[in-house]
Amino acid sequence: MGTFQKLHSTPTRIQSVDLLRGAVMIIMAIDHVRAYSGIPAGSFSPGVYFGRWITHYSAPSFAFLAGTSAFLFLQKSGKRRDLARFLVTRGLLLVVLEMTVIRFFWTFNFDYANYMLAGVIWMLGWCMILFAPFVWLRPATIGIIGLVLIFAQQVFHFVPEIFPASFQEPVKTIWGFFYPSGSKNAVLTGTSGLEKIMGVSILYVIIPWIGVMMAGYGFGQLLLRDPKFVRKICLRIGISAIVLFIIAGTLMIHQSPLGDKDIPFIFKLLGQQKYPPSQLYLLMTLGPVIALVPWAEKIKTRFANMLIIIGRVPLFYYLLHLLLIHLSAFVVNMIRSGSIHQEWYNTAPLVGIPEDQRWGLSSLYLVWLIDVVILYFACRWYARYKSNHPERAWLKYL
């Protein structure tokens, strides 16, 4: 029961997984530089809006490809017990990092009592931990469960109501980490709209993100099939998701009695709910990613190799990019105003920068480009170090 039969001798390092992960990680940095620049995420200026919108591909891709990578880990190990152990230990590491190192890199302060954010790494960590018991099921079964969690996610809002009335409120408080439940103990943190539960501001709940990870795990089995089949099935899934998103999103816009008529249709269509991610949001973001898998598997260019290198060391990149962007913000602020203005970033990524001190778009993208180049060389060094030291087991966690 603990051994997994490998499908065939296909290498377990799938290029498309690393390349697409590297691409979305570079894109992710745009939004994090934007946060430190003070430019609001909700602007309808095309330069700001589409720069923010493209970064929506990051979190869904992280969760989906984490599931795919878990399947490939099993293909290499052959033992479900090893995979379950890895998911639990890596998941715990991610949760601890989110609450300590990542929290510090965002804010450069130790005021943990007054500000704690459950971000994307927190979510990925808990999804891995909770996913671990499912690895004894067939990959196809896990994928189907994941799709159910995605498309039926709203039913989880009512979970606390199955408990006796006297227990509902405390259950709602705890359940708020899994799915929004309307707990009276939850408070809004400032103007961000984030729920704060038990001292933690919830940015990423567990459901339906764990469903995305499970769907990615089921998808991993497809990547080991014949390349022609992979190309056909990825294009069918990806394009179908895109078409369904466009049709359903358009119908919802036209049937909605509310909404600002001055907002262009394209902004309404692309402005899908991310917290928690709606079905349309996930169709919008995962459809193109899946459709690009065949292309990402075959492309051979220098830039593609750069993306692959970054995609092979995702946690190293994530930790370093937060530190580098924060320090870069100090440099820009010093040049612009003669002060680093650390006080603006005490609750980053939720920042409070005066309007007249916000950066322009040219500064934002220049800092992003410089930082990405620095990050690439750092990732290239670490990837080589990791490859040259396979005996150091701890390296597989970073």
C-alpha positions as CSV (number, residue, x, y, z in Angstrom):
1,M,0.0,0.0,0.0
2,G,2.9,2.4,0.6
3,T,4.5,1.9,-2.8
4,F,3.6,3.7,-6.0
5,Q,4.1,2.0,-9.3
6,K,6.0,4.3,-11.6
7,L,4.3,4.8,-15.0
8,H,7.5,4.6,-17.0
9,S,11.1,5.9,-17.1
10,T,10.2,9.5,-18.1
11,P,12.5,11.9,-16.2
12,T,10.7,13.3,-13.1
13,R,12.1,16.8,-13.8
14,I,9.4,18.2,-16.1
15,Q,10.7,21.4,-17.8
16,S,7.3,23.0,-18.1
17,V,6.7,22.9,-14.4
18,D,9.9,24.7,-13.6
19,L,9.6,27.2,-16.5
20,L,6.0,28.2,-15.7
21,R,6.8,28.5,-12.0
22,G,9.8,30.7,-12.8
23,A,7.7,32.9,-15.0
24,V,4.9,33.5,-12.5
25,M,7.5,34.1,-9.8
26,I,9.1,36.9,-11.8
27,I,5.6,38.3,-12.5
28,M,4.8,38.1,-8.8
29,A,7.6,40.5,-8.0
30,I,5.8,43.2,-10.0
31,D,3.0,43.3,-7.4
32,H,5.4,43.3,-4.5
33,V,7.4,46.2,-5.8
34,R,4.1,47.9,-6.4
35,A,3.2,47.4,-2.8
36,Y,6.4,49.1,-1.6
37,S,5.9,51.9,-4.2
38,G,2.6,52.9,-2.6
39,I,0.7,52.7,-5.8
40,P,-2.9,51.4,-4.9
41,A,-3.9,48.0,-6.3
42,G,-7.4,49.2,-7.2
43,S,-6.4,51.9,-9.8
44,F,-8.1,51.7,-13.1
45,S,-5.1,53.3,-14.9
46,P,-4.2,50.7,-17.6
47,G,-0.5,50.7,-16.6
48,V,-1.4,49.9,-13.0
49,Y,-4.4,47.7,-13.6
50,F,-2.9,45.3,-16.0
51,G,0.4,45.2,-14.0
52,R,-1.6,44.1,-11.0
53,W,-3.9,41.8,-13.0
54,I,-1.0,39.8,-14.6
55,T,0.2,39.0,-11.1
56,H,-3.0,37.2,-10.3
57,Y,-1.5,34.2,-12.1
58,S,1.1,33.7,-9.4
59,A,-0.9,32.2,-6.4
60,P,-3.0,29.8,-8.5
61,S,0.1,28.7,-10.4
62,F,2.0,28.2,-7.1
63,A,-0.7,26.0,-5.6
64,F,-1.4,24.1,-8.8
65,L,2.2,23.4,-9.7
66,A,2.9,22.5,-6.0
67,G,0.4,19.7,-6.5
68,T,2.0,18.6,-9.7
69,S,5.5,18.7,-8.1
70,A,4.1,16.5,-5.3
71,F,3.0,13.9,-7.9
72,L,6.4,14.0,-9.5
73,F,8.1,13.5,-6.1
74,L,6.0,10.4,-5.7
75,Q,7.0,9.2,-9.2
76,K,10.7,9.6,-8.2
77,S,10.4,8.1,-4.7
78,G,7.8,5.4,-5.4
79,K,6.6,5.5,-1.8
80,R,3.5,7.4,-0.6
81,R,4.9,7.4,2.9
82,D,7.9,9.4,1.8
83,L,5.7,11.9,0.0
84,A,3.4,12.3,3.0
85,R,6.3,12.9,5.3
86,F,7.8,15.4,2.9
87,L,4.5,17.3,2.5
88,V,4.0,17.6,6.3
89,T,7.6,18.6,7.1
90,R,7.8,21.1,4.2
91,G,4.4,22.4,5.0
92,L,5.4,23.0,8.6
93,L,8.5,24.8,7.5
94,L,6.5,27.1,5.2
95,V,4.1,28.0,8.0
96,V,6.9,28.7,10.4
97,L,8.8,30.8,7.8
98,E,5.6,32.8,7.1
99,M,5.2,33.7,10.7
100,T,8.9,34.5,11.3
101,V,11.4,35.2,8.5
102,I,8.9,36.3,5.8
103,R,6.9,38.4,8.3
104,F,10.2,40.2,9.2
105,F,11.4,40.6,5.6
106,W,8.1,42.3,4.7
107,T,8.1,44.7,7.7
108,F,11.6,44.9,9.2
109,N,10.1,44.9,12.7
110,F,9.3,42.4,15.5
111,D,5.9,43.8,16.4
112,Y,4.3,40.4,15.9
113,A,1.6,41.0,18.6
114,N,0.0,43.8,16.6
115,Y,0.4,42.6,13.0
116,M,0.5,39.1,11.6
117,L,-0.5,38.2,8.1
118,A,-1.6,34.7,6.8
119,G,-0.1,35.1,3.2
120,V,0.5,32.8,0.3
121,I,3.3,30.8,1.9
122,W,1.1,30.2,5.0
123,M,-1.6,28.9,2.7
124,L,0.7,26.6,0.7
125,G,2.1,25.2,4.0
126,W,-1.2,24.3,5.5
127,C,-2.5,22.9,2.2
128,M,0.5,20.6,2.0
129,I,0.0,19.4,5.6
130,L,-3.8,18.8,5.1
131,F,-3.2,17.2,1.7
132,A,-0.7,14.6,3.0
133,P,-3.3,12.1,4.2
134,F,-4.9,12.0,0.7
135,V,-1.8,10.7,-1.1
136,W,-2.9,7.1,-0.5
137,L,-5.7,7.7,-2.9
138,R,-5.4,7.4,-6.7
139,P,-4.2,10.6,-8.4
140,A,-7.4,10.8,-10.5
141,T,-9.5,10.5,-7.3
142,I,-7.5,13.3,-5.7
143,G,-7.9,15.5,-8.8
144,I,-11.7,15.0,-8.8
145,I,-11.8,15.9,-5.1
146,G,-9.8,19.0,-5.8
147,L,-12.3,20.1,-8.6
148,V,-15.2,19.6,-6.2
149,L,-13.5,21.8,-3.6
150,I,-13.0,24.5,-6.2
151,F,-16.5,24.5,-7.8
152,A,-18.5,23.8,-4.7
153,Q,-16.5,26.0,-2.4
154,Q,-19.4,28.2,-1.3
155,V,-21.0,25.4,0.7
156,F,-18.1,25.5,3.1
157,H,-19.4,28.9,4.4
158,F,-22.2,26.9,6.1
159,V,-20.1,24.3,7.8
160,P,-20.3,26.0,11.3
161,E,-24.1,25.8,11.1
162,I,-24.1,22.0,11.4
163,F,-22.9,22.4,15.0
164,P,-25.2,23.2,18.0
165,A,-26.0,26.9,18.4
166,S,-23.9,27.3,21.5
167,F,-20.8,26.1,19.6
168,Q,-21.4,27.9,16.3
169,E,-19.5,31.1,17.1
170,P,-16.3,29.5,18.3
171,V,-16.4,27.1,15.4
172,K,-16.9,30.1,13.0
173,T,-13.8,31.7,14.5
174,I,-11.6,28.7,13.8
175,W,-13.3,27.9,10.5
176,G,-12.4,31.4,9.3
177,F,-8.9,30.1,8.6
178,F,-10.5,27.6,6.2
179,Y,-13.3,29.6,4.5
180,P,-15.0,32.9,5.3
181,S,-17.7,32.2,7.9
182,G,-19.0,35.5,9.1
183,S,-17.7,35.1,12.7
184,K,-18.6,37.9,15.1
185,N,-15.1,37.6,16.5
186,A,-13.5,38.5,13.2
187,V,-12.7,42.2,12.7
188,L,-11.7,44.1,9.6
189,T,-8.0,45.3,9.6
190,G,-8.1,48.9,8.5
191,T,-9.4,49.6,5.0
192,S,-7.9,46.5,3.5
193,G,-11.1,44.4,4.0
194,L,-9.0,41.6,5.5
195,E,-10.6,39.6,8.4
196,K,-8.5,39.4,11.5
197,I,-9.0,36.2,13.5
198,M,-7.2,35.4,16.7
199,G,-4.7,38.1,16.0
200,V,-4.0,37.0,12.4
201,S,-5.1,38.9,9.3
202,I,-6.4,36.4,6.8
203,L,-5.3,37.0,3.3
204,Y,-5.4,33.4,2.0
205,V,-7.9,30.9,3.4
206,I,-7.3,27.2,2.9
207,I,-10.4,26.4,0.7
208,P,-10.4,26.3,-2.3
209,W,-6.6,26.6,-2.5
210,I,-6.2,23.0,-1.3
211,G,-8.5,22.0,-4.1
212,V,-6.2,23.8,-6.6
213,M,-3.2,21.8,-5.2
214,M,-5.1,18.6,-5.4
215,A,-6.2,19.3,-9.0
216,G,-2.6,20.0,-9.8
217,Y,-1.6,16.6,-8.3
218,G,-4.1,14.8,-10.5
219,F,-2.9,16.8,-13.5
220,G,0.6,15.6,-12.9
221,Q,-0.3,12.1,-14.1
222,L,-1.2,13.5,-17.5
223,L,2.3,15.0,-17.9
224,L,3.9,11.5,-18.0
225,R,1.8,10.4,-21.0
226,D,2.8,10.6,-24.7
227,P,3.8,14.2,-25.7
228,K,1.1,14.3,-28.4
229,F,-1.5,13.4,-25.9
230,V,-0.2,15.9,-23.4
231,R,-0.4,18.7,-26.0
232,K,-3.9,17.8,-27.0
233,I,-5.3,17.4,-23.5
234,C,-3.6,20.6,-22.2
235,L,-5.0,22.6,-25.0
236,R,-8.4,21.2,-24.6
237,I,-8.5,21.8,-20.8
238,G,-6.9,25.2,-21.0
239,I,-8.9,26.6,-23.9
240,S,-12.1,25.2,-22.5
241,A,-11.4,26.9,-19.1
242,I,-10.8,30.2,-20.9
243,V,-13.9,30.0,-23.0
244,L,-16.0,29.0,-20.0
245,F,-14.6,32.0,-18.1
246,I,-15.4,34.5,-20.8
247,I,-19.0,33.2,-21.3
248,A,-19.8,32.9,-17.6
249,G,-18.1,36.1,-16.7
250,T,-19.9,38.0,-19.5
251,L,-23.3,36.6,-18.4
252,M,-22.7,37.6,-14.8
253,I,-21.8,41.1,-15.8
254,H,-24.9,41.6,-17.9
255,Q,-27.2,40.0,-15.3
256,S,-25.8,42.0,-12.4
257,P,-28.2,44.8,-11.4
258,L,-25.3,46.6,-9.7
259,G,-22.0,47.9,-10.7
260,D,-20.4,51.1,-12.0
261,K,-21.4,51.7,-15.6
262,D,-18.3,53.9,-16.1
263,I,-16.0,51.0,-15.5
264,P,-15.0,49.4,-18.9
265,F,-16.3,45.9,-19.6
266,I,-12.8,44.4,-19.8
267,F,-12.0,45.7,-16.3
268,K,-15.2,44.1,-15.0
269,L,-14.5,40.8,-16.7
270,L,-10.9,40.6,-15.4
271,G,-11.7,41.9,-11.9
272,Q,-12.7,38.5,-10.4
273,Q,-12.7,37.8,-6.7
274,K,-9.3,36.6,-5.4
275,Y,-10.0,36.4,-1.6
276,P,-11.1,33.7,-1.6
277,P,-10.6,32.8,-5.2
278,S,-13.8,32.4,-7.1
279,Q,-14.5,29.8,-9.7
280,L,-14.2,32.4,-12.4
281,Y,-10.9,33.7,-11.0
282,L,-9.4,30.2,-11.1
283,L,-10.7,29.6,-14.6
284,M,-9.2,32.9,-15.7
285,T,-5.8,32.2,-14.3
286,L,-5.3,28.4,-14.5
287,G,-6.8,28.0,-18.1
288,P,-3.9,29.9,-19.8
289,V,-1.3,28.2,-17.6
290,I,-2.5,24.7,-18.5
291,A,-2.7,25.7,-22.2
292,L,0.9,26.9,-22.2
293,V,2.3,23.6,-20.8
294,P,3.1,22.0,-24.2
295,W,4.8,25.2,-25.3
296,A,6.7,25.5,-22.1
297,E,7.9,21.9,-22.4
298,K,9.5,22.3,-25.8
299,I,10.9,25.9,-25.8
300,K,14.7,26.1,-25.9
301,T,16.0,29.7,-25.5
302,R,18.4,31.4,-23.1
303,F,15.5,33.3,-21.5
304,A,13.6,30.0,-21.0
305,N,16.7,28.6,-19.3
306,M,16.7,31.6,-16.9
307,L,13.1,30.9,-16.0
308,I,13.8,27.2,-15.4
309,I,16.6,28.0,-13.0
310,I,14.4,30.4,-11.0
311,G,11.6,27.8,-11.0
312,R,13.9,25.1,-9.6
313,V,14.6,27.1,-6.4
314,P,11.2,28.7,-5.6
315,L,11.5,29.1,-1.9
316,F,15.0,30.5,-2.1
317,Y,13.8,33.0,-4.7
318,Y,10.7,34.0,-2.6
319,L,12.6,34.7,0.6
320,L,15.4,36.6,-1.2
321,H,13.0,38.7,-3.4
322,L,11.1,40.1,-0.3
323,L,14.4,41.1,1.3
324,L,15.7,42.6,-1.9
325,I,12.6,44.6,-2.8
326,H,12.3,46.0,0.7
327,L,16.0,47.2,0.6
328,S,15.4,48.5,-2.9
329,A,12.5,50.6,-1.6
330,F,14.9,52.2,0.9
331,V,17.3,53.1,-1.9
332,V,14.5,54.7,-4.0
333,N,13.1,56.6,-1.0
334,M,16.6,57.9,-0.1
335,I,17.1,59.2,-3.6
336,R,13.7,60.7,-3.8
337,S,13.3,62.3,-0.3
338,G,16.6,61.7,1.6
339,S,15.0,59.2,4.0
340,I,14.4,55.5,3.9
341,H,10.9,55.9,5.5
342,Q,10.8,52.5,7.2
343,E,7.6,53.7,9.0
344,W,5.7,53.3,5.8
345,Y,6.3,49.5,5.8
346,N,5.5,48.5,9.3
347,T,2.5,46.5,8.1
348,A,3.7,45.6,4.6
349,P,2.4,44.6,2.2
350,L,-0.3,46.8,3.5
351,V,1.5,50.1,3.3
352,G,0.6,53.7,4.1
353,I,2.5,56.0,1.8
354,P,1.4,59.7,1.3
355,E,0.1,60.2,-2.2
356,D,2.8,62.8,-3.0
357,Q,5.5,60.3,-2.1
358,R,4.3,57.4,-4.2
359,W,6.6,56.2,-7.0
360,G,5.8,56.6,-10.7
361,L,5.3,53.5,-12.9
362,S,8.7,54.0,-14.6
363,S,10.4,53.8,-11.2
364,L,8.3,50.7,-10.3
365,Y,9.3,48.7,-13.4
366,L,12.9,49.8,-13.3
367,V,13.3,48.6,-9.7
368,W,11.5,45.4,-10.7
369,L,13.8,44.8,-13.7
370,I,17.0,45.4,-11.7
371,D,15.8,43.2,-8.8
372,V,14.9,40.3,-11.1
373,V,18.3,40.4,-12.7
374,I,20.0,40.3,-9.3
375,L,17.6,37.5,-8.2
376,Y,18.5,35.4,-11.3
377,F,22.2,35.4,-10.6
378,A,21.5,34.6,-7.0
379,C,19.2,31.7,-8.0
380,R,21.7,30.4,-10.5
381,W,24.4,30.3,-7.9
382,Y,22.1,28.5,-5.4
383,A,20.8,26.0,-8.0
384,R,24.4,25.0,-8.8
385,Y,25.3,24.7,-5.1
386,K,22.2,22.6,-4.6
387,S,23.0,20.4,-7.6
388,N,26.6,19.9,-6.4
389,H,25.6,18.8,-2.9
390,P,22.9,16.1,-3.3
391,E,24.2,14.6,0.0
392,R,22.8,17.6,2.0
393,A,19.2,16.5,2.4
394,W,18.0,19.8,3.9
395,L,18.6,21.5,0.6
396,K,15.5,19.9,-0.9
397,Y,13.4,22.1,1.5
398,L,14.8,25.4,0.2
